[in-house]
Amino acid sequence: MMTGKRLVISALALAFVQIGFLGWIIAGRAAILRNGKEVLLKIEPVDPRDLLRGDYIILGYDISRIPAKMIANIPPDKQSATPRRSSSG
């Protein structure tokens, strides 16, 4: 069984490890903000009106849609995806 002094030292050591881990996570995210490259995207509103929820906007980005011409080796008649079952089920 742990004595009172040993329990306090163990609890403090565990607290320092947890604080250090959280600091490491925060420092990693701050480095992304500090050293990252700013990217500007053109946006367009998609479906700005819903009768049940009111006015809101879902943003669509040009980068999220890839023209079929940019994808190599796809015949024009096979440009849409169709789900299929695999042999394993």
SVG drawing of the C-alpha trace seen along z (x, -y; Angstrom):
<svg xmlns="http://www.w3.org/2000/svg" viewBox="-41 -33 48 48">
<polyline fill="none" stroke="black" stroke-width="0.4" points="0.0,0.0 1.2,-3.5 2.0,-6.0 0.6,-9.5 3.8,-11.1 4.4,-8.5 0.8,-8.9 1.1,-12.7 4.4,-12.3 2.8,-9.8 -0.2,-12.0 2.0,-15.0 4.1,-13.0 1.0,-11.7 -0.4,-15.3 2.9,-16.5 2.9,-13.8 -0.7,-14.6 0.1,-18.3 3.2,-17.6 1.2,-15.5 -1.5,-18.1 1.2,-20.8 2.8,-18.6 -0.5,-18.3 -1.1,-22.1 2.4,-22.9 1.9,-20.6 -1.3,-22.4 0.3,-25.8 3.2,-24.9 0.7,-24.2 -0.8,-27.6 2.6,-29.3 4.3,-27.5 1.4,-26.4 0.6,-27.8 -2.6,-29.8 -4.9,-28.5 -7.8,-30.6 -10.7,-28.6 -13.5,-29.9 -16.8,-29.1 -20.4,-29.0 -23.6,-28.5 -25.4,-25.2 -29.0,-24.7 -29.5,-28.0 -33.1,-27.4 -34.7,-24.5 -38.4,-24.7 -38.0,-22.9 -34.8,-24.4 -35.0,-27.9 -32.2,-29.8 -28.7,-28.4 -25.9,-27.8 -23.8,-24.8 -20.6,-25.8 -19.4,-24.1 -15.8,-24.3 -14.5,-24.0 -11.7,-21.8 -14.1,-19.2 -15.3,-18.4 -12.8,-16.9 -13.6,-17.1 -13.7,-13.7 -11.2,-14.9 -8.6,-15.1 -8.9,-11.5 -6.8,-9.3 -7.8,-5.9 -11.6,-6.2 -13.8,-5.6 -16.6,-8.3 -19.4,-5.7 -17.8,-4.6 -17.5,-8.0 -20.0,-7.3 -19.5,-4.9 -21.8,-2.0 -21.6,0.0 -21.1,3.7 -21.1,6.5 -17.8,8.3 -17.5,12.0 -17.0,12.1 -20.4,10.4"/>
</svg>
